Amino acid sequence: MNANSMLDLYKRVRQHSQTICESLQTEDYVVQSMPDASPIRWHLAHTTWFFETFCLKQLPDYEPVHPAFEVLFNSYYNTVGEQFPRHRRGLLTRPTVREVWDYREQVDQAMLRLLARPDRETIVSDDVLRTGLNHEQQHQELMLTDLLHLFSCNPLHPVYRQDALPQSSAADALQWVEATKEQIQTIGYDPNLHGPFCFDNELPQHRVLLPTHAIADRLVTNGAYLEFIEDGGYRNPKHWLSAGWATVQAEGWNAPLYWQKRDEGWYQFTLAGLIPVDVDAPVCHISYFEADAYARWAGGRLPTEFEWEVAVRDSGSQLHDAFGSRWQWTSSDYAAYPKYNPPEGAIGEYNGKFMCGQKVLRGSSIATPDWHARLTYRNFFPPETRWQFSGIRLAKDL
């Protein structure tokens, strides 16, 4: 990639983080609403720390902006050094929000100078830069999910943006896209088909045997999920995995996250505030446990990630909302592909060490930045996770 293209890409991604913050007040940046979420200020600083650590510190004459930032804004890179405890990020009143923005500005100026150097590729590779940019895009989505959770804790029901939700149209009757022959399919990232970048967990390409099956052409709607609720779905253990039922009992779940029952019906807290549940919109903020229980109740199952990938690749026009609506839970455990090797150095900690106890989601959501999604992208979260923009696409055996 030529220098101007990478420089423009860097500017575009970094600017989008600022755009997300345009409607925020200073107080919105500093609070941590739960251990799984982070303050907005921390996201802004951590993504900046990534470029300082993995790009600028490769320059022999580079002086870090602040030596303490290496610990405060390191997330989980043990190879780099110590990290400040994740669950205590909301206790950091310093550096201030203004100082974090200044930190971003100083690192950006140094990065722009580095990107303009004719010998830049001998200092920092395109792969590292693209990883940093995609990493920031992941955090841009997390900024929105974490803001939503933070605002949901406030009885004033703050509005992030009135136009934060797209209008939904009446949902068509669910149809099935069938794969009527057992077949061997190639899975995984191909640079000739899927763009110039992938994360290491999308590699290497390999073949899988897919049985005959069918996959739903659209996502499960709020209206359909309401039928599950009204049929006692959260009160009947027969639909649930044991760990899921234990979670339902321990957490007192009776509806998706952010739903509230009022005298006049169900409401849902969103980035656009508290609104009546739209029965035609895809259900959102669903855990894997809930997705799996609904699928059992509905007489189906969740697709494997391989069924999802092949269906979207080969029947993409028939599968609505594969991208840009809800992340879609699959039944696949998050594990390494055959012959997977993590990258050398600290970057190798990015994905590989999390391949245990998590489930794969495919697609992308309304919070995913433009051009960040791709067919082979593997998102992953623990099965009880609900604060992401996650939903349900059904599958069934033939």
Salt bridges, closest charged atoms under 4 A:
GLU70 OE1 - LYS57 NZ 2.63
ASP102 OD1 - ARG98 NE 3.42
ASP108 OD1 - ARG14 NE 2.79
ASP119 OD1 - ARG117 NE 3.01
ASP126 OD1 - ARG120 NH2 2.81
GLU136 OE1 - ARG14 NH1 2.83
GLU136 OE2 - ARG104 NH2 3.06
ASP146 OD2 - HIS43 NE2 2.77
ASP163 OD1 - ARG161 NE 2.77
GLU202 OE2 - ARG374 NH2 2.67
GLU290 OE2 - ARG386 NH1 2.78
ASP292 OD2 - ARG296 NE 2.66
GLU305 OE1 - ARG362 NH2 2.83
GLU305 OE2 - ARG378 NH2 2.88
GLU307 OE2 - HIS213 ND1 3.81
GLU307 OE2 - ARG301 NH2 2.94
GLU309 OE1 - ARG362 NH2 2.84
ASP314 OD1 - ARG313 NE 2.84
ASP333 OD1 - LYS359 NZ 2.70
GLU349 OE1 - LYS353 NZ 2.71
ASP397 OD1 - ARG301 NE 2.91
